[in-house]
């Protein structure tokens, strides 16, 4: 009980200060390939192309990882993980783009979010491949 009182007196700022900044964590994975776009249409097309390239790379990493393991349990877990991750990515991007729905930049923001999430997944999959 005395520890409960101690927790009561500890400032909540002590906990918040240890939380890493979202932007700093995700910055290495941001898609930054569309700076030359001259208008929204070009930005949307460029973002879609960048997302397609990331998706292709992710699928390649999944294939390599599946082919490198012969254990059915691992392959099944990887498939379930990927399906769950796809849901996570979709809802994460729905939250991140919520305020831009209906705006002219929505698809650029949506594609950028999907690309960032996909690049993070590629990093995770590559980590699995490099640590057998």
Secondary structure, DSSP 4 states (H G I P E B T S, - for coil): -HHHHHHHHS-THHHHTTSPPHHHHHGGG-----TT--SHHHHHHHHHHHHHHHHHHHHHHHHHHHHH---HHHHHHHHHHHHHHHHHHHHHHHHHTGGGTTSTTHHHHHHHHHHHHHHHHHHHHHHHHH--
